Amino acid sequence: MTLPSADRSAPAPAPATPAAPAAAARRGPLGPVGLVLAGGISVQFGGALAVNLMSRAGALGVVSLRLAVAALVLLVVCRPRLRGHSRTDWGTVVVFGVTLAAMNGLFYQSIARIPLGPAVTLEVLGPLALSVLASRRAVNLVWAGLALCGVFLLGGGGFGGLDPLGVAFALSAGAMWAAYIVFSARTGRRFPQADGLALAMAVAAVLFLPLGVIESGTRLLDPTTIALGAAVAVLSSVLPYTLELLALRRLPASTFAILMSLEPAIAATAGFLILNQTLSPTESLAIALVIAASMGAVRTQVGRGKANQ
């Protein structure tokens, strides 16, 4: 399953000069790859802030604040058009919203029970599985396998000492992450700009808000909690989801999914640079394997793009 490029439905461009195709080839997938990496960095900073916020609002409360603020920001910025969409369009955006709510809720339940690193590592297994199922090229199986080795090394070679319920939540969040990749791409093709994301985020916020109110009550109204929740929403939802939606219009699902395996590596690097957490030789090797797999996926996509010109 290869996702079509967003611009294939546009009118054919006028003939270009000989230099134009070469310039386009150089740009190729570098734009969307940069968007994915920027989104991953934003998510990790937002995740670190969210862990600190849980003591104030609880896991469900943090998710509720994150989704509600993100929905408000996106609706104000995008001002999506409500008319002129088909029943299939609305069905896609509703399923995307349900996926967003489930993915966030399951992951925050996971990190409430197990450390952030193993939780992210387990969650990444969802996109990695998608990369194998979605790819039509055998070489992507190699990159997925290499990334999988790195993911397990980052998890310390095993997860037997972790809370079983936390592991189950993380694996379920990974399944929802794979679904997010699929429905983010479909939504991006059916709605202009980030309109579909704004509507889906509103659906997710409406679905999750009652859970946050039940768990946290009036703690959600504390000004400091709201401010921190707004920062988490921007860093963990608004920026990364918008960047990833735009990237998925130009990247196949298989390449995007392998790039998602960079999340544990970004988290480990951020911990070293910001929190002074020392990396062991095994963790350093794991990061190298994951980055090598992602670079291989990018090179495969570049070669494929050139072959299709």
C-alpha beads as a LAMMPS data file, in Angstrom:
LAMMPS data file: protein, C-alpha beads

309 atoms
308 bonds

1 atom types
1 bond types

-500.0 500.0 xlo xhi
-500.0 500.0 ylo yhi
-500.0 500.0 zlo zhi

Masses

1 110.0

Atoms # bond

1 1 1 0.000 0.000 0.000
2 1 1 1.676 3.164 -1.173
3 1 1 -0.022 6.451 -0.427
4 1 1 -0.484 8.664 -3.492
5 1 1 1.122 12.052 -3.577
6 1 1 -1.193 14.922 -2.722
7 1 1 -0.387 16.824 -5.912
8 1 1 -1.290 14.053 -8.390
9 1 1 -4.836 15.371 -8.670
10 1 1 -3.624 18.836 -9.640
11 1 1 -3.495 19.984 -13.265
12 1 1 -0.336 19.062 -15.142
13 1 1 2.276 21.828 -14.875
14 1 1 3.688 23.642 -17.828
15 1 1 6.886 22.225 -19.378
16 1 1 9.875 23.091 -17.209
17 1 1 13.370 24.022 -18.089
18 1 1 16.009 21.244 -17.892
19 1 1 17.257 22.618 -14.586
20 1 1 13.828 22.452 -12.927
21 1 1 13.508 18.662 -12.735
22 1 1 16.986 18.404 -11.258
23 1 1 16.120 20.958 -8.583
24 1 1 12.876 19.148 -7.804
25 1 1 14.757 15.862 -7.555
26 1 1 17.206 17.382 -5.091
27 1 1 14.332 18.621 -2.959
28 1 1 12.523 15.284 -3.347
29 1 1 11.461 13.879 0.004
30 1 1 13.835 16.038 2.075
31 1 1 10.995 18.446 2.846
32 1 1 8.606 15.879 4.342
33 1 1 11.438 14.068 6.130
34 1 1 12.378 17.339 7.835
35 1 1 8.744 17.832 8.842
36 1 1 8.624 14.378 10.443
37 1 1 11.857 14.969 12.381
38 1 1 10.711 18.382 13.590
39 1 1 7.453 16.844 14.746
40 1 1 9.320 14.140 16.667
41 1 1 11.499 16.669 18.492
42 1 1 8.431 18.716 19.423
43 1 1 6.662 15.628 20.773
44 1 1 9.589 14.720 23.037
45 1 1 9.758 18.171 24.626
46 1 1 5.985 18.100 25.087
47 1 1 6.149 14.605 26.580
48 1 1 8.734 15.666 29.145
49 1 1 6.506 18.560 30.196
50 1 1 3.447 16.291 30.329
51 1 1 5.145 13.884 32.759
52 1 1 5.640 16.755 35.186
53 1 1 2.042 17.893 34.709
54 1 1 0.537 14.500 35.623
55 1 1 1.063 15.117 39.331
56 1 1 -1.209 18.161 39.041
57 1 1 -3.979 16.890 36.770
58 1 1 -3.650 13.105 36.409
59 1 1 -3.078 11.172 33.188
60 1 1 -6.616 11.559 31.830
61 1 1 -6.704 15.195 32.855
62 1 1 -3.494 15.940 30.955
63 1 1 -4.870 14.246 27.840
64 1 1 -8.111 16.215 28.122
65 1 1 -6.255 19.515 28.409
66 1 1 -3.926 18.586 25.581
67 1 1 -6.737 17.669 23.192
68 1 1 -9.053 20.531 24.189
69 1 1 -6.427 23.263 23.839
70 1 1 -5.069 21.754 20.616
71 1 1 -8.585 21.603 19.152
72 1 1 -9.269 25.222 20.105
73 1 1 -5.999 26.455 18.600
74 1 1 -6.456 24.507 15.366
75 1 1 -10.102 25.554 14.953
76 1 1 -9.209 29.235 15.429
77 1 1 -6.185 29.097 13.122
78 1 1 -7.649 26.897 10.382
79 1 1 -11.318 27.922 10.570
80 1 1 -12.312 24.765 8.690
81 1 1 -15.287 24.848 6.356
82 1 1 -18.152 22.666 7.599
83 1 1 -20.149 22.534 4.370
84 1 1 -19.359 20.855 1.094
85 1 1 -17.954 17.622 2.524
86 1 1 -19.269 14.171 1.652
87 1 1 -20.435 11.537 4.115
88 1 1 -17.200 9.656 3.460
89 1 1 -15.183 12.794 4.302
90 1 1 -16.966 13.136 7.635
91 1 1 -16.620 9.433 8.359
92 1 1 -12.878 9.662 7.782
93 1 1 -12.447 12.666 10.050
94 1 1 -14.545 11.089 12.831
95 1 1 -12.507 7.868 12.747
96 1 1 -9.339 9.980 12.760
97 1 1 -10.641 11.821 15.844
98 1 1 -11.442 8.572 17.650
99 1 1 -7.941 7.333 16.799
100 1 1 -6.364 10.498 18.199
101 1 1 -8.307 10.183 21.442
102 1 1 -7.445 6.489 21.849
103 1 1 -3.770 6.918 20.961
104 1 1 -3.248 9.733 23.465
105 1 1 -5.305 8.157 26.230
106 1 1 -3.621 4.760 26.002
107 1 1 -0.110 6.215 25.869
108 1 1 -0.601 8.457 28.904
109 1 1 -2.062 5.523 30.833
110 1 1 1.103 3.651 29.902
111 1 1 3.594 6.285 31.079
112 1 1 1.639 6.562 34.326
113 1 1 2.707 2.935 35.013
114 1 1 6.061 2.381 33.255
115 1 1 9.047 4.640 32.434
116 1 1 8.822 6.905 29.405
117 1 1 11.663 5.255 27.466
118 1 1 10.263 1.706 27.452
119 1 1 6.768 3.079 26.812
120 1 1 7.900 4.936 23.685
121 1 1 9.932 1.924 22.616
122 1 1 6.929 -0.405 22.851
123 1 1 4.647 2.126 21.170
124 1 1 6.960 2.383 18.168
125 1 1 6.307 -1.293 17.393
126 1 1 2.961 -0.247 15.878
127 1 1 4.431 1.964 13.136
128 1 1 7.182 -0.579 12.537
129 1 1 4.612 -3.306 11.935
130 1 1 2.795 -0.966 9.552
131 1 1 6.012 -0.356 7.636
132 1 1 6.350 -4.081 6.986
133 1 1 2.701 -4.567 6.018
134 1 1 2.480 -1.441 3.856
135 1 1 5.735 -1.781 1.945
136 1 1 5.932 -3.252 -1.549
137 1 1 9.731 -3.389 -1.559
138 1 1 11.705 -6.149 0.116
139 1 1 14.468 -3.733 1.153
140 1 1 12.069 -2.001 3.559
141 1 1 11.852 -5.268 5.490
142 1 1 15.585 -4.885 6.133
143 1 1 15.208 -1.323 7.392
144 1 1 12.265 -2.290 9.576
145 1 1 14.203 -5.205 11.038
146 1 1 17.218 -2.990 11.759
147 1 1 15.035 -0.396 13.444
148 1 1 13.323 -3.134 15.450
149 1 1 16.695 -4.294 16.780
150 1 1 17.451 -0.752 17.894
151 1 1 14.047 -0.415 19.526
152 1 1 14.586 -3.528 21.634
153 1 1 18.097 -2.429 22.586
154 1 1 16.675 0.874 23.809
155 1 1 14.274 -1.167 25.912
156 1 1 17.233 -2.836 27.601
157 1 1 16.869 -6.068 25.669
158 1 1 13.623 -7.036 27.393
159 1 1 10.535 -5.772 29.191
160 1 1 9.919 -8.534 31.733
161 1 1 10.286 -6.260 34.778
162 1 1 7.620 -3.785 33.675
163 1 1 4.021 -3.481 34.847
164 1 1 2.020 -5.783 32.518
165 1 1 -0.880 -3.340 32.309
166 1 1 1.491 -0.524 31.378
167 1 1 3.025 -2.710 28.657
168 1 1 -0.460 -3.552 27.351
169 1 1 -1.383 0.136 27.232
170 1 1 1.842 0.969 25.359
171 1 1 1.317 -1.785 22.784
172 1 1 -2.301 -0.694 22.307
173 1 1 -1.127 2.891 21.837
174 1 1 1.262 1.590 19.176
175 1 1 -1.637 -0.028 17.318
176 1 1 -3.495 3.279 17.455
177 1 1 -0.347 5.063 16.226
178 1 1 -0.345 2.830 13.154
179 1 1 -4.020 3.667 12.606
180 1 1 -3.195 7.353 13.094
181 1 1 -0.672 7.183 10.240
182 1 1 -3.260 5.674 7.907
183 1 1 -6.138 8.024 8.771
184 1 1 -3.950 11.124 8.961
185 1 1 -2.959 10.475 5.355
186 1 1 -6.560 9.873 4.286
187 1 1 -7.736 13.012 6.070
188 1 1 -4.939 15.064 4.504
189 1 1 -6.085 14.001 1.030
190 1 1 -9.750 14.803 1.676
191 1 1 -9.420 18.167 3.436
192 1 1 -7.339 21.231 2.472
193 1 1 -4.416 22.368 4.615
194 1 1 -4.965 21.231 8.231
195 1 1 -8.763 21.560 8.188
196 1 1 -9.334 17.847 8.640
197 1 1 -6.881 17.719 11.541
198 1 1 -8.683 20.588 13.277
199 1 1 -12.039 18.830 12.951
200 1 1 -10.606 15.482 14.068
201 1 1 -8.959 17.115 17.090
202 1 1 -12.328 18.630 18.039
203 1 1 -13.911 15.169 17.844
204 1 1 -11.137 13.743 20.049
205 1 1 -11.500 16.551 22.603
206 1 1 -15.277 16.116 22.877
207 1 1 -14.876 12.353 23.361
208 1 1 -12.145 12.624 26.007
209 1 1 -13.166 15.682 28.046
210 1 1 -15.715 13.812 30.224
211 1 1 -13.009 11.313 31.256
212 1 1 -10.676 14.126 32.283
213 1 1 -13.400 15.860 34.287
214 1 1 -14.263 12.620 36.102
215 1 1 -10.626 12.004 37.088
216 1 1 -9.413 15.542 37.794
217 1 1 -12.497 17.635 38.491
218 1 1 -11.806 21.278 39.348
219 1 1 -8.019 20.737 39.163
220 1 1 -8.376 21.275 35.418
221 1 1 -9.439 24.872 36.091
222 1 1 -6.227 25.854 37.906
223 1 1 -4.540 28.632 35.871
224 1 1 -1.062 27.089 36.144
225 1 1 -2.391 23.699 35.087
226 1 1 -4.182 25.261 32.115
227 1 1 -1.020 27.116 31.065
228 1 1 1.116 23.984 31.268
229 1 1 -1.580 22.010 29.473
230 1 1 -1.606 24.599 26.698
231 1 1 2.166 24.243 26.291
232 1 1 1.836 20.452 26.134
233 1 1 -0.937 20.807 23.549
234 1 1 1.159 23.003 21.268
235 1 1 4.319 20.915 21.572
236 1 1 2.716 17.457 21.560
237 1 1 -0.337 17.932 19.349
238 1 1 -0.634 21.125 17.299
239 1 1 2.896 21.260 15.877
240 1 1 3.708 17.552 15.380
241 1 1 0.303 16.478 14.044
242 1 1 0.223 19.360 11.582
243 1 1 3.778 18.662 10.409
244 1 1 3.103 14.932 10.081
245 1 1 -0.156 15.469 8.185
246 1 1 1.686 17.654 5.672
247 1 1 4.518 15.117 5.432
248 1 1 2.137 12.218 4.791
249 1 1 0.905 13.971 1.649
250 1 1 4.355 13.412 0.118
251 1 1 5.719 10.274 1.820
252 1 1 4.594 6.627 1.514
253 1 1 3.192 5.135 4.722
254 1 1 6.049 2.606 4.874
255 1 1 8.797 5.277 4.843
256 1 1 6.903 7.475 7.308
257 1 1 6.407 4.555 9.682
258 1 1 10.131 3.707 9.747
259 1 1 10.968 7.368 10.374
260 1 1 8.689 7.156 13.414
261 1 1 11.212 4.714 14.884
262 1 1 13.402 7.760 15.541
263 1 1 11.136 8.701 18.466
264 1 1 13.028 6.610 21.090
265 1 1 16.348 7.894 19.739
266 1 1 15.180 11.506 19.963
267 1 1 13.934 10.887 23.514
268 1 1 17.271 9.376 24.579
269 1 1 19.233 12.225 22.979
270 1 1 17.010 14.852 24.626
271 1 1 17.543 13.149 27.983
272 1 1 21.316 13.306 27.500
273 1 1 21.397 16.951 26.371
274 1 1 18.751 18.421 28.670
275 1 1 18.505 16.095 31.678
276 1 1 22.185 15.005 31.779
277 1 1 21.181 11.354 31.496
278 1 1 24.248 9.319 30.489
279 1 1 23.871 6.970 27.534
280 1 1 25.232 3.442 27.941
281 1 1 27.155 1.797 25.068
282 1 1 24.110 -0.396 24.388
283 1 1 21.803 2.642 24.187
284 1 1 24.248 4.418 21.893
285 1 1 24.323 1.371 19.613
286 1 1 20.541 1.272 19.629
287 1 1 20.338 4.899 18.546
288 1 1 22.838 4.228 15.759
289 1 1 20.778 1.268 14.499
290 1 1 17.532 3.236 14.504
291 1 1 19.093 6.211 12.734
292 1 1 20.704 3.891 10.163
293 1 1 17.328 2.300 9.476
294 1 1 15.680 5.695 9.039
295 1 1 18.453 6.903 6.719
296 1 1 18.070 3.712 4.690
297 1 1 14.340 4.317 4.372
298 1 1 14.952 7.870 3.187
299 1 1 17.522 6.733 0.623
300 1 1 15.087 4.102 -0.645
301 1 1 12.411 6.761 -1.056
302 1 1 14.826 9.101 -2.869
303 1 1 15.835 6.350 -5.289
304 1 1 12.243 5.432 -5.921
305 1 1 11.296 9.050 -6.597
306 1 1 14.097 9.422 -9.138
307 1 1 13.133 6.165 -10.857
308 1 1 9.545 7.386 -11.263
309 1 1 10.530 10.677 -12.932

Bonds

1 1 1 2
2 1 2 3
3 1 3 4
4 1 4 5
5 1 5 6
6 1 6 7
7 1 7 8
8 1 8 9
9 1 9 10
10 1 10 11
11 1 11 12
12 1 12 13
13 1 13 14
14 1 14 15
15 1 15 16
16 1 16 17
17 1 17 18
18 1 18 19
19 1 19 20
20 1 20 21
21 1 21 22
22 1 22 23
23 1 23 24
24 1 24 25
25 1 25 26
26 1 26 27
27 1 27 28
28 1 28 29
29 1 29 30
30 1 30 31
31 1 31 32
32 1 32 33
33 1 33 34
34 1 34 35
35 1 35 36
36 1 36 37
37 1 37 38
38 1 38 39
39 1 39 40
40 1 40 41
41 1 41 42
42 1 42 43
43 1 43 44
44 1 44 45
45 1 45 46
46 1 46 47
47 1 47 48
48 1 48 49
49 1 49 50
50 1 50 51
51 1 51 52
52 1 52 53
53 1 53 54
54 1 54 55
55 1 55 56
56 1 56 57
57 1 57 58
58 1 58 59
59 1 59 60
60 1 60 61
61 1 61 62
62 1 62 63
63 1 63 64
64 1 64 65
65 1 65 66
66 1 66 67
67 1 67 68
68 1 68 69
69 1 69 70
70 1 70 71
71 1 71 72
72 1 72 73
73 1 73 74
74 1 74 75
75 1 75 76
76 1 76 77
77 1 77 78
78 1 78 79
79 1 79 80
80 1 80 81
81 1 81 82
82 1 82 83
83 1 83 84
84 1 84 85
85 1 85 86
86 1 86 87
87 1 87 88
88 1 88 89
89 1 89 90
90 1 90 91
91 1 91 92
92 1 92 93
93 1 93 94
94 1 94 95
95 1 95 96
96 1 96 97
97 1 97 98
98 1 98 99
99 1 99 100
100 1 100 101
101 1 101 102
102 1 102 103
103 1 103 104
104 1 104 105
105 1 105 106
106 1 106 107
107 1 107 108
108 1 108 109
109 1 109 110
110 1 110 111
111 1 111 112
112 1 112 113
113 1 113 114
114 1 114 115
115 1 115 116
116 1 116 117
117 1 117 118
118 1 118 119
119 1 119 120
120 1 120 121
121 1 121 122
122 1 122 123
123 1 123 124
124 1 124 125
125 1 125 126
126 1 126 127
127 1 127 128
128 1 128 129
129 1 129 130
130 1 130 131
131 1 131 132
132 1 132 133
133 1 133 134
134 1 134 135
135 1 135 136
136 1 136 137
137 1 137 138
138 1 138 139
139 1 139 140
140 1 140 141
141 1 141 142
142 1 142 143
143 1 143 144
144 1 144 145
145 1 145 146
146 1 146 147
147 1 147 148
148 1 148 149
149 1 149 150
150 1 150 151
151 1 151 152
152 1 152 153
153 1 153 154
154 1 154 155
155 1 155 156
156 1 156 157
157 1 157 158
158 1 158 159
159 1 159 160
160 1 160 161
161 1 161 162
162 1 162 163
163 1 163 164
164 1 164 165
165 1 165 166
166 1 166 167
167 1 167 168
168 1 168 169
169 1 169 170
170 1 170 171
171 1 171 172
172 1 172 173
173 1 173 174
174 1 174 175
175 1 175 176
176 1 176 177
177 1 177 178
178 1 178 179
179 1 179 180
180 1 180 181
181 1 181 182
182 1 182 183
183 1 183 184
184 1 184 185
185 1 185 186
186 1 186 187
187 1 187 188
188 1 188 189
189 1 189 190
190 1 190 191
191 1 191 192
192 1 192 193
193 1 193 194
194 1 194 195
195 1 195 196
196 1 196 197
197 1 197 198
198 1 198 199
199 1 199 200
200 1 200 201
201 1 201 202
202 1 202 203
203 1 203 204
204 1 204 205
205 1 205 206
206 1 206 207
207 1 207 208
208 1 208 209
209 1 209 210
210 1 210 211
211 1 211 212
212 1 212 213
213 1 213 214
214 1 214 215
215 1 215 216
216 1 216 217
217 1 217 218
218 1 218 219
219 1 219 220
220 1 220 221
221 1 221 222
222 1 222 223
223 1 223 224
224 1 224 225
225 1 225 226
226 1 226 227
227 1 227 228
228 1 228 229
229 1 229 230
230 1 230 231
231 1 231 232
232 1 232 233
233 1 233 234
234 1 234 235
235 1 235 236
236 1 236 237
237 1 237 238
238 1 238 239
239 1 239 240
240 1 240 241
241 1 241 242
242 1 242 243
243 1 243 244
244 1 244 245
245 1 245 246
246 1 246 247
247 1 247 248
248 1 248 249
249 1 249 250
250 1 250 251
251 1 251 252
252 1 252 253
253 1 253 254
254 1 254 255
255 1 255 256
256 1 256 257
257 1 257 258
258 1 258 259
259 1 259 260
260 1 260 261
261 1 261 262
262 1 262 263
263 1 263 264
264 1 264 265
265 1 265 266
266 1 266 267
267 1 267 268
268 1 268 269
269 1 269 270
270 1 270 271
271 1 271 272
272 1 272 273
273 1 273 274
274 1 274 275
275 1 275 276
276 1 276 277
277 1 277 278
278 1 278 279
279 1 279 280
280 1 280 281
281 1 281 282
282 1 282 283
283 1 283 284
284 1 284 285
285 1 285 286
286 1 286 287
287 1 287 288
288 1 288 289
289 1 289 290
290 1 290 291
291 1 291 292
292 1 292 293
293 1 293 294
294 1 294 295
295 1 295 296
296 1 296 297
297 1 297 298
298 1 298 299
299 1 299 300
300 1 300 301
301 1 301 302
302 1 302 303
303 1 303 304
304 1 304 305
305 1 305 306
306 1 306 307
307 1 307 308
308 1 308 309
